[in-house]
Amino acid sequence: MSINVLVIPGLKVRSKTMFMDRNIINILIVLFTVAFIFLGLKLLNKFSMSLKFQSFGELVNHVNTKDKVVALTYDDGPNPPYTNQLLEILERHQIKATFFVVGKTVEKYPDTLRLIVSKGHEIGNHSYSHKALISEKPGFIWSEIQKTDQLLRQLGVKDEIHFRAPYGRKLIVLPYLLAKLNKKNILWTIDTKDYEASNSEVIEASVLEQVRPGSIILMHDGGGERSRTVVATERLIENLKEKGYSFQTVSNLISKRSIIK
């Protein structure tokens, strides 16, 4: 007994074409998904580094004032001998600055922290470990803030303690916790990038090119060898004074504001 098989012309070709079309569609879906995730992460990263916006609480990166006044700020200390050298320069020029200190470094150099306080400078909280806090759990972030605050209080800091996010990075949890603690997140108008500058002139030039009334100037006394920052500080003070600028702590500068930019 024979079986006749009905053959439809072109069926195999159509099936193969449909299979190839499905593969192409699947590949395109995967590519679009990867691209979407990549762009989303890129946007989140950009948002986390914004100097002008955060999801909760108060961020200050500049103070809107007509007065020719700026704030010198130093991060990552205390760090002798560089912190001590900066203190000598500031005292000679009768200027008060703001030092955003790291808790574990304060534990290492408590006498330097006491010296900063005794000279009348402002102390800010720059976290305990200086880790980027955008991906950490709420409990860890809370501890980073509170542990450093407690250290500073024990060492004689009596005024309001502002916070500066490590690397300036923040998303949702850090701003939310800062808002609960009624803490301002103080960023900057001018990042001197003194940690990578080849010489003090580069640091000085970066400020003189960008400075305007109400600028918050970021430099570092900690995190490494900072002799270039020390030299640049002396020159900056002299040059800015010649241009008619005076110097205030961050808190005093904020008191002059009308609108935060």
N, C-alpha and C positions, 0 to 999 in steps of 0.2 A: 504494500500500500504506500503510495507516495503522497507527500504533503507539499502543497504549493504555498510558498511564502510570498506574501505581497510586499513588494519593495516600493517605497515611495521615494521618488527621485528628490534629492536635495535635503532629505531629512537629516542625514549624518552631518552634512555641512552646517545646517542650521543649529544643530545641537552643539557642535564644536564652537561655533561662533558665540552662542549664548553663554557657554561655559567661560570663554575668554572674556566676554563682556562683564560677567559677574566678578571675575578675578580683578579686572581693571577697576571696577567700582569699589571692591573691597580694599584695594591698594590705595585708592584715592581717599576713602574714608579714614584709613589709618594715617595717611599723610596729613590730612586736614586736622585730625585729632591731635597729632603730635605738634603741628604748627600752632593750634589753639592753646595747648598746654604751655608751649614755649613762650608765646606772646603773653599769656596770662601771668606766668612767672616773671617775665620781664617787666610787666606793668606793676606787679606787686613789689618787685625790687625797687622800681622807680618811686613808687608811692612811699615805701619804707624809708627812703632817703630824702624825701621832700623836706626842704628847709622852711616851708611856709604853711604846711597843712598837716594836721594829724586828726585821727578819728575822735578822740575825746580830750577834754581838758584844754590847758593853755600852753601853746608853743610860742616862744619868743626867739626870733632870729635877728630882729632889728627894731629899733625904737624910732618912731616918727617924731622928730623934734627939729626945730629950727636952730637950736643951740649947737655950736660946733664942739660937741662932746662925744667921746667914744669910751668903750670899755675894753681894757686889756684882759684877756682870760688865758689861763694856762691849764693844760690837762695832764693827767696821768701821774702826777706826783703824789706825795713829795719825793724829791730825788736829789739828795745832796751829791756833789757840791753845787749843782746848777740852780736848784731852788734858792739856796743861800745867796748865790751871786745875784740872782734876780732881785731878791729882797734888798740887797745892798743898793742896787741901781734905783729901785723904786723909792727907797727911803731917801736917797740923795736928791731925787727929783720931787719928793713929797707927793707921791702918787699912790693911790690905793688900787689894787687889782683884785680879780676874782680867780681863785684856784679851785678847779674841779678835781678833787682827789679820788684815788682808788683805795678802797678799804684795806685790801691786803697789803698795800704799800704803806698806808698809814700805820698799820701794825708793825711794820718793819722799821719805820722812821717816825715814831711818835714825837720825838723832841723837835723834829723839823716842822711837824704840823703845829705844835705848840708855838714855835717861833713865828710861823705865818700869822697865827691868831694874835699873838702879842704885838705884832706890828700893825694890827688894825685892818688887815685885808679880809676880804670875804671868802668864805669856804663853801664850795658846792659839792654835791654828791655825784660821783662819776661811776657808781656801782662798786661792788666789792671785788669782783674778779676781772672786770673789764671784758666780759664776754658779750658778744652780740646777743641781745635779749629777744630778738624777734621770733625765734623758734623754741624758746624755753617755756617750761610749764609755769603757770601762775604762781605756784608756791615758791619756785626757785627765784622768780623775778622779785616777788615780795621780799624774800630773804635778802637779795642783793641790795635792795633799797634800805630796808630797815636795819640790817646789820651795820651798814656803813653809817647811817644816821646815829645809831647808838654809840659807835666808836667816837664819832665827832663830838657828840654831847659829853661823853666821858672826858674828852681832852679839852673841853672848855669852850666849844662853839655854842653860843647862846642865841644868835640871830636865826632868822628863817634860812632853811637849807634848800636851795634850788637843786634841781637834778639836771644832768646832761647825759643823754643816752649815749652809751658807748658806740663809737663810729657814726653817731647821729641816726642810728637805725631804730625804727619803731613801726609797728603795724597797729594792732588792736589791743592786745593784753597790756602792754607796758603803758600806753596812754590812759587806759581805763584805770589801772592801779594808781597811777600818778594823780589822776583826777580824784579818786577816792581819798588820797592822802592830801589833797589840795596843794599839790606841788606843781610848779611851773617846769616845763622842759625847756631849757635854755640852749639853743643852738648858736648859730653864728651868721654874721653878714659876710665876713672875709675869712676864708681858710687859707692860711699862709703856706700850708704844706711844708712847714719847717722841717718835718721829719725826713723829707727827701730832698731838701734844698742843697745845692752844691756849695753854697756859701751864704754868708749873712746878707750880702747885697740883694740876692734873689728874694729873700724873705722881706726885706725892707721895701723893695720895689713892688712886690705883690700888694702890699698894704697901701702904699702911696698912690698906686694906680686906681684903687677901688674905694678908698675911704670917702665917707660922706657923714654928715651929722647923724648920730645915733647908731653908728656901726659897732657891732660886737666882733672883736678881733680874736681869732683862735690861734693860739700857739701852744707849745708843749714844753713843760719843764721836766716831764718824766718820759719813760719808755725808751731811754737810750742816751747817747751822748748828745748834749744840748748846748755846746759852747757856741754854735752859730746863732741859736736863739737868744742867748745872753747878749752877744755882740749886737745883734739886730735890734733888740729891745732898747738898748741905749741910743742907737741912731734913730730909731723910730720916734722915741720920745722927743728928741731934739728937733727932728724935722717936722713932726706934727705940731709941736709948740710954735715953731716958726710960722706955720700955716694958721695959727690962731686956735688950735684945738686944746681942750682940757680933757682930763681923764677922770672917770668915775667907776665905782664898782657896778656890777650888773644891776643890783637892787636900786642903787641911786639913779642909774640911767633910766630904769623902768619908771621911776617916779616922775620923770620928765615927759613921758609919752602922752600923746593925745590919742593916737590910733596905732595898734600893732600892725605892721605890714606882713 
